[in-house]
Amino acid sequence: MELTAKQRAALTAICDTFAPGDGDAIPSASTLGAVAIVEAMAMHNPRKAETEQLARLLGLWDSPVFGLALGIGPRRFSRVSQERREAALIVMSDSRLAPKRALFQALKGAATLGYYLAPGPTGHSPLWEAMGYPGPLGHRTDAAPPALGPITPAGPLELDCDVVVVGSGAGGGVAAAVLAAAGHDVVVVEKGGYYDDGDFDGGELNGLTSLYAPGPTGTAEGQLSILSAQCLGGGTVVNYTTSFRTPDGVREEWAALGAAQFATEEYDRSLDAVWERLGVNQNHGAISSRDVILERGLTRLGWHVDEMPRNVKGCDNGIECGRCGMGCRIGAKQSTAKTWLVDAEQAGARLVTGVDVRTVTRAGDVATGVEGVTADGHRVVVRARAVVVAGGSLQTPALLRRSGLSNPNIGRHLRLHPATAVWGEFEEEVRPWEGGIQTRYSNQHVDLDGSGYGVIYETAATNPALGVAFMSWRGADTHRERMLNLAHLSGVGVITRDQDSGEVKVGKDGEPVVHYRLSSRDEERLRQGVAGAARIVEAAGALNMFSGHQAGITWQQGSGSVDDFIARCDAAGYGPGRCAMAALHLMGSVRMGGSADTSALDPDGATWEIPNLVVADASCFPTSSGVNPMISIEAIAHMNATRLAARL
């Protein structure tokens, strides 16, 4: 599907309202080519119903009738002044109606993302130049040759094996290695493509369009944005290398929900195996400018701060590390594509990329394999004695539902680690896109009320397009001024361990639809986390401070108490569209437990309905982990695959 000329003109007017440039050195969104980027991303949405809904909206947007709805009178949006267009958008963002606020956030997110991604006609945006941002680093000519040799079907394909593994990330990669090492014939099927060191250019546009899934991009209610990987190696190729073991209290909580082995040596052994294979260490913790600020604020407050353990080898902790979310150009990140999948392939496993698995085939209560389709429409069939599903917390429940499983817990108990940020402007140059991607953290408020639930504080390398996702927009000039000062900004991230949950439902098209609203108690913890982050930023010496609230809440050094800033953040709230927030980690939608009444999987990680259908990814989590989940995912996959290998 493509937009019509009328729809594209409406999209152009919207993008140029959010990002009109300065009329001089900095071009508008349309001049830089942002509109084409936004259109391409929207048209790649796997949910055609959402694409069609956007097209209908754009078809109406620039009409006199819709002008009435926007509050500009019976006039076309494109025919009124920039000032009136901006005012109309801000009124939408402040609406009492959540759907209007959610629509604003979707439009703002798309327009600004496209603007900061766009390289412009010359390949190097003048906007980047004005920000002091160097743009993509380029492809390395000295990159190591690819370590893996997957096949991408050019026609129909049928394969036979002992175990087929769907997905190749933290879960699927580990499961494949364990099963192949046990002597089983393994086929790994991945929807995304294979990209290695030489394919990465350190640019956000190339990274986002090649390594990440085109959807879902947010929760249905518009409260949280979503970003998930889609490539061979999955999230381990693009994550931030932060490596935390599952906290003891979380393990006890999981064991109490019916999977007793989480509190035993069996899970210890899997954690140890993962820790060793990934080479987790604290030898690459040279502190970034962002984390100097975080540590300074925490130290002045007398709060906890510690160094991140990371799964890296030979990391530069500098320019390369700051682009880690778009793939590691120097091969330092020990992703599954560098570790477990290499082990699996060396043990005889076959890797297949570019295949969207649509169903698990069955003979009664026995799984017999999977069926999928390539982007070109070629049918792929893999017959197997057992099936391991590791598509992640959104795609795994969708696949199980498409395959006819009926356990009511499939899709429920979804946790997302809701996250936002408080930003500070500092006199010193920060260059937040450089330095170790994450090198320090604080668990000062990991347990806010004695329940084991709270927040952790982290920073992350901030490249413009993804950084803007955590900022508000109160007008083009204000926004541009803030982003032109990005070199002096640093954010303190607030990551909430959510106690309550959402749900992954499946649309008529078979695609996942994410439903999630922060509960009152989780919102209260997020509020306290924002207050804590504000105190960290102030203590670190910020000249100015702002939150992600669309109300545009700011604070200036010497102009008032930080308590007033915190009170204004509380008053603005965290409902859909009120504050820029993201789902940082996706967990728990097919959880393990001791009963089919309360869980989707038994203690072996097998579905209650089909014993030889095993899940091995973050969807297994009984509750949220409260820390970056990679190590926990890999340990669960190791444990569940070890049990499956023994049964086979």
C-alpha positions in Angstrom: 0.0 0.0 0.0 1.2 3.5 -0.8 -0.2 6.9 0.2 -2.1 8.9 -2.3 -0.8 12.4 -3.3 -3.4 13.9 -1.1 -2.5 11.8 1.9 1.2 12.4 1.4 0.6 16.2 1.2 -1.2 16.0 4.6 1.7 14.0 6.1 4.1 16.6 4.8 2.1 19.4 6.4 2.1 17.6 9.7 5.9 16.8 9.6 6.7 20.3 8.6 4.6 21.7 11.5 6.6 19.7 14.0 9.9 20.4 12.3 9.8 23.5 10.0 13.5 24.2 10.2 14.7 27.7 10.9 14.2 29.2 7.4 17.9 29.4 7.1 20.6 26.8 7.8 18.3 24.1 9.2 15.9 22.6 6.6 12.4 21.5 7.2 11.4 17.9 7.7 10.2 17.5 4.1 13.3 19.1 2.7 15.5 16.6 4.5 13.4 13.6 3.3 11.7 12.8 6.6 8.3 12.4 5.0 9.4 9.5 2.9 11.0 7.9 5.9 7.8 8.2 8.0 5.7 6.9 5.1 8.0 3.9 4.6 8.0 3.0 8.3 4.2 3.3 8.5 3.6 1.2 5.4 5.8 -1.6 6.8 3.5 -1.9 9.8 2.5 -5.6 9.9 -1.0 -4.6 11.0 -2.6 -3.5 7.8 -5.7 -2.3 9.7 -3.5 0.3 11.4 -1.9 1.3 8.1 -5.4 1.8 6.6 -6.5 3.8 9.6 -3.6 6.1 9.2 -4.3 6.5 5.5 -7.9 7.4 6.3 -6.8 10.0 8.9 -4.5 11.6 6.4 -7.2 11.6 3.8 -9.4 13.7 6.1 -6.7 15.8 7.8 -6.3 18.6 5.3 -10.1 19.3 4.9 -12.2 22.1 6.2 -14.4 19.7 8.1 -11.3 18.3 9.9 -10.2 21.8 10.5 -13.2 22.3 12.7 -12.2 19.2 14.7 -8.7 20.7 15.1 -10.0 24.0 16.3 -8.8 26.1 13.4 -12.2 26.7 11.9 -13.5 25.4 8.5 -10.0 25.8 7.0 -7.4 23.4 5.6 -4.6 22.7 8.0 -2.0 23.4 5.3 -3.5 26.8 4.6 -3.2 28.4 8.1 -0.1 29.8 9.6 2.6 27.8 11.3 1.6 29.4 14.5 -2.0 28.3 14.2 -1.0 24.8 13.2 1.3 24.5 16.2 -1.4 25.8 18.5 -3.9 23.2 17.2 -1.4 20.4 17.8 -0.7 21.6 21.4 -4.4 21.8 22.1 -4.7 18.2 20.9 -1.8 17.2 23.2 -3.5 18.8 26.2 -7.0 17.3 25.5 -9.0 15.7 28.3 -9.7 12.9 25.9 -7.0 10.2 26.0 -7.4 9.1 22.3 -6.7 12.7 21.2 -3.5 12.8 23.3 -2.5 9.4 22.1 -3.0 10.6 18.5 -0.8 13.6 19.1 2.0 11.5 20.6 1.8 9.1 17.6 2.1 12.0 15.1 4.8 13.7 17.2 6.8 10.5 17.5 6.7 9.7 13.8 7.5 13.2 12.6 10.4 13.9 14.9 11.8 10.4 14.5 11.8 10.8 10.8 13.4 14.3 11.1 16.3 13.2 13.1 16.8 10.0 11.1 16.8 11.8 7.7 20.3 12.2 6.2 19.1 14.8 3.7 20.0 15.1 0.0 23.8 15.2 0.7 23.8 12.2 3.0 24.7 14.3 6.0 21.9 16.4 7.5 22.7 20.1 8.2 20.6 19.5 11.3 23.2 17.0 12.7 25.9 19.6 11.8 24.1 22.3 13.8 23.7 19.9 16.8 27.3 18.9 16.7 26.2 15.3 16.1 28.5 13.5 13.7 25.9 11.2 12.1 26.6 7.7 10.9 30.2 6.4 11.4 30.2 4.4 8.1 31.0 0.8 7.4 34.3 -0.6 8.6 36.5 -2.0 5.8 38.4 -4.0 8.4 35.3 -5.8 9.9 35.8 -9.4 10.7 34.0 -11.9 8.3 30.6 -13.1 9.4 30.7 -16.0 11.9 27.5 -17.6 10.8 26.2 -19.1 7.5 22.4 -19.0 7.5 20.2 -19.7 4.5 17.4 -17.4 3.3 14.9 -19.4 1.2 14.6 -18.2 -2.4 11.7 -20.6 -3.0 9.5 -23.2 -1.1 11.5 -25.1 1.5 10.8 -28.3 3.5 13.1 -29.5 6.3 13.1 -32.3 8.8 14.9 -32.2 12.2 14.6 -33.2 15.9 13.8 -29.7 17.2 12.8 -26.6 15.5 13.5 -23.3 17.3 11.5 -20.3 16.4 13.5 -17.1 17.1 17.2 -16.6 17.6 17.6 -14.0 20.3 18.5 -14.4 24.0 16.1 -17.3 24.3 16.2 -19.1 20.9 20.0 -18.8 20.5 20.7 -20.4 23.9 18.1 -23.1 23.4 19.5 -24.0 20.0 23.0 -24.3 21.4 22.0 -26.5 24.3 19.9 -28.9 22.2 22.5 -29.1 19.4 25.2 -29.8 22.0 23.1 -32.7 23.4 23.2 -34.3 19.9 19.9 -33.3 18.5 19.3 -32.1 15.0 18.3 -28.5 15.3 16.8 -26.0 12.8 16.5 -22.3 13.9 14.0 -20.2 12.1 14.3 -16.4 12.3 12.0 -13.8 10.8 14.7 -11.1 10.4 17.9 -11.0 8.4 21.5 -11.7 9.3 23.6 -8.6 9.9 27.2 -8.6 11.2 30.0 -6.2 12.0 30.5 -5.0 8.4 26.8 -4.3 7.9 26.6 -1.8 10.8 27.3 1.9 10.1 26.5 3.3 13.5 23.6 5.3 12.1 20.1 5.4 13.5 18.4 5.1 10.1 20.2 1.9 9.1 19.9 0.4 12.5 16.2 1.0 13.0 15.2 -0.1 9.6 17.3 -3.3 9.5 17.6 -4.6 13.1 14.2 -3.7 14.6 10.6 -4.9 14.1 8.3 -2.5 12.2 5.6 -3.1 14.8 3.9 -3.0 17.2 5.2 0.5 18.0 3.1 1.2 21.0 0.4 0.0 23.4 -3.1 0.2 22.1 -4.0 2.9 24.7 -1.0 5.1 23.6 0.6 5.1 27.1 3.9 3.5 26.2 6.0 3.3 23.0 7.5 -0.1 22.1 10.7 -1.0 20.3 11.8 -4.7 19.7 14.5 -6.4 17.7 14.0 -8.5 14.5 17.2 -10.0 13.2 19.4 -13.0 13.7 20.5 -12.8 17.3 17.4 -10.7 18.2 17.6 -8.3 21.1 21.2 -9.4 22.0 22.4 -7.6 18.8 21.0 -4.3 19.8 20.7 -4.3 23.6 23.0 -2.3 25.9 25.1 -5.2 27.2 23.9 -4.7 30.8 24.2 -8.0 32.5 22.3 -8.6 35.8 21.6 -11.9 37.4 18.0 -12.5 38.4 17.7 -10.9 41.9 17.2 -13.4 44.7 13.9 -11.9 45.8 12.6 -12.2 42.3 13.7 -15.8 42.1 11.8 -16.6 45.3 8.7 -14.9 44.0 8.9 -16.9 40.8 9.4 -20.2 42.7 6.4 -19.4 44.9 4.2 -19.2 41.7 4.9 -22.8 41.0 8.2 -23.2 39.2 10.2 -24.2 42.2 13.5 -24.7 40.4 14.0 -20.9 40.2 15.0 -21.1 43.9 17.4 -24.1 43.5 20.8 -25.0 42.2 19.4 -26.0 38.9 18.7 -22.3 38.0 22.1 -21.4 39.6 23.8 -23.7 37.1 22.0 -22.1 34.2 22.9 -18.6 35.4 26.5 -19.6 35.8 26.6 -21.2 32.3 25.2 -18.1 30.7 27.5 -15.8 32.7 30.6 -17.8 31.6 29.6 -18.1 27.9 28.9 -14.4 27.5 32.1 -13.5 29.3 30.3 -11.0 31.6 32.9 -8.7 33.3 33.5 -5.3 34.7 36.7 -4.7 32.8 35.0 -2.4 30.3 33.5 0.2 32.6 35.3 3.4 31.7 32.8 5.9 32.7 31.0 8.0 30.1 30.2 11.7 30.5 26.6 10.8 31.2 27.5 8.5 33.9 29.9 10.9 35.5 26.9 13.2 35.9 24.8 10.3 37.3 27.5 9.2 39.7 28.1 12.8 40.8 24.5 13.4 41.6 24.1 10.0 43.4 27.3 10.5 45.4 26.3 14.0 46.6 22.9 12.6 47.7 24.6 9.7 49.5 22.7 7.2 47.3 23.8 3.8 46.0 25.8 3.7 42.8 27.7 0.8 41.2 29.4 -0.2 38.0 27.6 -2.2 35.3 28.6 -5.8 34.6 28.6 -6.1 30.8 28.9 -9.0 28.2 31.6 -7.4 26.1 35.1 -8.2 24.9 37.4 -5.5 23.5 34.8 -2.7 23.8 36.1 0.8 23.2 33.9 2.5 25.8 33.8 5.4 23.4 32.4 6.4 20.1 31.7 2.8 19.0 30.0 1.9 22.3 27.7 4.9 22.0 26.2 3.4 18.8 25.8 0.0 20.3 22.0 0.1 20.0 22.5 0.0 16.2 24.8 -3.0 16.3 28.4 -3.3 17.3 30.8 -2.4 14.5 33.8 -3.9 16.2 32.3 -7.2 17.4 32.8 -6.5 21.0 29.2 -7.3 22.1 28.8 -10.9 22.9 25.4 -11.4 21.4 24.0 -14.8 20.6 25.2 -14.3 17.0 28.7 -14.2 18.5 28.3 -17.0 21.0 25.4 -19.4 21.3 24.4 -19.5 17.6 28.0 -20.1 16.7 28.1 -23.0 19.1 24.8 -24.3 17.7 26.0 -24.1 14.1 29.3 -25.8 14.9 27.3 -28.6 16.5 25.3 -29.1 13.3 22.3 -26.7 13.7 20.9 -25.1 10.6 19.9 -21.5 10.6 17.2 -20.1 8.4 16.5 -16.4 8.1 13.7 -14.3 6.5 10.9 -16.7 7.5 7.7 -15.5 9.4 6.5 -18.6 11.3 2.7 -18.4 11.2 1.7 -21.6 13.0 2.9 -24.7 15.0 1.6 -27.8 13.2 0.0 -30.4 15.4 -1.3 -34.0 15.4 -3.8 -33.9 18.4 -1.8 -32.9 21.4 1.6 -33.4 19.8 3.5 -30.6 18.0 4.9 -31.8 14.6 6.7 -28.7 13.5 6.1 -25.3 12.1 4.9 -23.6 8.9 5.9 -20.1 7.8 6.2 -17.8 4.8 9.0 -15.7 3.4 8.6 -12.0 2.5 8.3 -13.2 -1.2 5.4 -15.5 -0.2 7.3 -18.8 -0.4 6.0 -21.5 2.0 8.4 -23.0 4.5 7.7 -26.2 6.4 9.9 -27.7 9.1 8.9 -31.1 10.6 10.2 -31.9 14.0 9.9 -34.1 17.1 9.6 -31.0 19.3 9.1 -27.2 18.9 10.8 -24.5 20.9 9.1 -21.0 20.6 11.3 -18.0 21.4 9.8 -15.2 19.5 9.6 -12.8 22.4 6.8 -11.6 24.7 4.7 -10.2 21.8 5.2 -12.7 19.0 5.3 -15.9 21.1 1.7 -15.6 22.5 0.5 -14.5 19.0 2.0 -17.7 17.5 0.5 -19.9 20.2 -2.9 -18.4 19.7 -2.7 -18.7 15.9 -1.8 -22.4 16.4 -5.0 -23.0 18.3 -3.8 -23.2 21.9 -6.6 -22.1 24.3 -5.1 -21.7 27.8 -6.5 -18.4 29.0 -3.2 -17.3 30.4 -1.5 -17.1 27.0 -1.1 -13.4 26.4 -1.9 -12.4 30.0 0.5 -11.2 32.8 2.5 -9.0 30.4 5.1 -6.8 32.1 6.9 -3.9 30.3 9.2 -2.1 32.8 7.6 1.3 32.1 10.4 3.9 31.7 10.8 7.7 31.4 13.6 10.2 32.0 14.4 13.5 33.7 16.8 15.6 31.6 19.4 18.1 32.7 21.3 20.8 30.8 24.9 21.1 32.0 27.6 23.7 31.5 30.1 20.9 30.6 29.9 19.3 27.2 28.3 15.8 27.6 28.1 14.6 24.0 25.5 12.0 25.2 25.9 9.8 22.1 29.5 8.9 23.1 31.0 6.8 25.8 30.1 3.5 27.3 26.5 2.8 26.5 25.7 2.0 30.1 28.4 2.0 32.8 26.7 3.0 36.1 23.4 2.3 37.8 21.7 2.9 41.1 19.2 0.6 43.0 18.6 3.1 45.7 14.9 2.9 45.2 14.6 -0.7 44.1 12.1 -1.4 46.9 10.0 1.6 47.6 7.3 0.2 49.8 8.6 -3.2 51.2 6.9 -5.1 48.4 10.1 -5.7 46.4 8.9 -3.3 43.7 10.4 0.1 42.8 12.7 1.6 40.3 16.3 1.6 39.2 18.2 4.6 37.7 20.4 4.2 34.6 21.6 6.4 31.7 22.0 5.3 28.1 23.8 6.6 25.1 21.5 9.2 23.5 21.5 9.5 19.7 19.0 12.1 18.5 16.2 10.1 17.0 15.7 7.8 19.9 16.5 10.4 22.5 13.7 12.7 21.3 11.2 9.9 22.1 11.6 10.7 25.8 11.0 14.5 25.3 7.9 16.7 25.0 7.0 19.0 22.2 5.5 22.5 23.0 6.3 24.2 19.7 8.8 24.0 17.0 11.1 26.8 18.1 11.4 25.5 21.7 11.9 22.0 20.5 14.6 23.0 18.0 16.5 25.1 20.6 16.5 22.1 23.0 17.8 19.7 20.4 20.4 22.1 19.2 21.8 21.9 22.7 21.8 18.1 22.8 25.6 18.1 23.4 25.0 19.6 26.8 22.0 17.4 27.8 22.0 14.2 29.9 19.0 12.2 31.0 18.5 10.0 34.1 16.3 7.1 33.2 13.7 5.8 35.5 13.0 2.1 35.0 9.9 0.8 36.9 9.5 -2.8 38.1 5.8 -3.2 37.3 3.8 -5.3 39.7 0.6 -5.3 37.7 0.2 -6.4 34.1 -1.2 -5.9 30.6 -2.2 -8.4 27.9 -1.2 -9.4 24.4 -4.3 -10.0 22.3 -4.3 -11.2 18.7 -6.1 -9.3 15.9 -8.1 -10.8 13.1 -4.9 -10.6 11.1 -3.1 -12.8 13.6 -0.8 -10.0 14.7 -0.2 -9.1 18.3 -2.0 -6.1 19.9 -0.6 -4.8 23.2 -3.0 -3.6 25.8 -1.4 -2.0 28.9 -2.3 0.7 31.4 -0.2 1.6 34.4 -2.0 0.6 37.6 -2.3 3.1 40.4 0.5 1.5 42.5 2.9 1.2 39.6 2.2 4.8 38.6 3.0 5.8 42.2 6.3 4.1 42.0 7.1 5.8 38.7 6.2 9.1 40.3 8.6 8.5 43.1 11.2 7.5 40.6 10.8 10.7 38.6 11.2 12.6 41.9 14.4 10.7 42.6 15.7 11.3 39.2 15.0 15.0 39.5 17.0 15.1 42.8 19.9 13.3 41.1 19.9 15.8 38.2 19.8 18.8 40.6 22.5 17.4 42.8 24.7 16.8 39.8 24.6 20.5 39.1 22.2 21.0 36.2 21.6 24.5 34.9 18.1 23.5 33.7 15.9 20.5 34.0 12.9 19.1 32.2 10.8 16.0 32.2 9.1 14.1 29.4 5.7 15.5 30.4 3.8 17.0 27.4 2.8 19.9 29.7 6.4 21.1 29.3 7.5 21.1 32.9 10.9 22.8 33.4 13.1 24.0 36.2 16.0 26.4 36.2 18.8 26.5 38.7 18.2 29.2 41.3 14.6 29.9 40.2 12.8 27.7 42.7 12.8 24.5 44.7 13.2 21.1 42.9 10.2 20.1 45.1 8.0 22.5 43.0 9.3 20.8 39.9 8.4 17.4 41.3 4.9 18.6 42.4 4.2 19.9 38.9 5.3 16.5 37.4 2.9 14.8 39.8 0.1 17.2 38.8 0.7 16.6 35.1 0.2 12.8 35.6 1.2 9.8 33.6 -2.0 8.8 31.7 -1.9 8.1 28.0 -0.2 11.0 26.2 0.7 12.8 29.4 4.3 11.8 29.5 6.8 10.3 27.1 7.3 6.8 28.2 8.5 3.5 26.7 8.2 -0.2 27.4 11.8 -0.9 28.1 11.7 -4.7 28.5 8.9 -7.0 27.3 8.2 -9.9 29.7 5.8 -12.5 31.1 3.0 -13.0 28.5 3.3 -16.8 28.5 4.4 -17.3 32.1 5.7 -20.4 33.8 4.0 -21.7 36.9 2.5 -24.7 38.7 -1.0 -24.7 37.5 -2.9 -24.3 34.2 -5.3 -22.0 36.0 -2.6 -19.4 36.7 0.1 -19.9 34.1 0.5 -20.8 30.4 3.5 -23.1 30.9 4.3 -25.9 33.3 7.6 -25.9 35.3 9.4 -27.4 32.3 8.5 -24.4 30.2 6.1 -26.7 28.1 2.6 -25.6 27.2 0.0 -27.3 29.3 -1.8 -28.5 26.2 1.1 -29.8 24.1 4.0 -31.3 26.1 6.5 -31.2 23.3 5.9 -27.5 22.6 8.3 -25.5 24.9 8.8 -21.8 25.3 12.2 -20.3 26.0 12.2 -16.5 26.1 11.2 -13.5 28.2 7.5 -14.4 27.9 8.3 -17.3 30.4 8.9 -14.8 33.3 6.3 -15.3 36.0 6.6 -11.6 37.0 8.8 -8.8 35.9 12.5 -9.1 36.7 13.1 -5.6 37.9 16.5 -5.5 36.2 17.7 -5.6 32.5 16.5 -9.1 31.7 19.0 -10.6 29.2 20.8 -12.9 31.7 17.5 -14.1 33.1 16.1 -14.9 29.6 19.2 -16.8 28.6 19.3 -18.7 31.9 15.6 -19.7 31.5 16.2 -20.8 28.0 19.3 -22.8 29.1 17.2 -24.5 31.9 14.1 -25.2 29.7 16.2 -26.5 26.8 18.3 -28.7 29.1 15.1 -30.3 30.5 13.7 -30.8 26.9 17.0 -32.4 25.8 16.8 -34.9 28.6 13.2 -35.8 27.7 14.0 -36.2 24.1 
